[in-house]
């Protein structure tokens, strides 16, 4: 969405990656979600310039997952056919010193 604030980084899990980035329902239930965490680490470099390995997968805490839907009414008007309809995983990481990233 142009001109609209969003999250910090999208993970965009992919099939066929090593580590597998697609989590099973039991991974969500037990909170491990290694796939989504691996995808987030990969995308941090692409979206924020943080090199792979700078923030290890183990440093991410899985908070929840939610269904997100939004129409892009800013760009396309009130009856916009465009938007997002997705399942989002919310991960949190604390960085002791952002200057070292």
Number of C-alpha atoms within 10 A of each C-alpha: 15 7 7 8 7 8 6 8 15 19 21 13 19 13 10 9 12 9 13 15 21 20 15 11 10 10 14 16 10 9 13 16 23 21 23 28 26 23 21 25 23 20 20 19 15 14 13 10 10 15 14 16 10 12 17 12 20 11 13 20 16 19 10 13 12 10 9 10 10 12 17 17 14 12 13 13 11 10 9 13 11 14 13 12 11 11 11 15 19 16 18 12 13 10 11 8 7 7 6 7 11
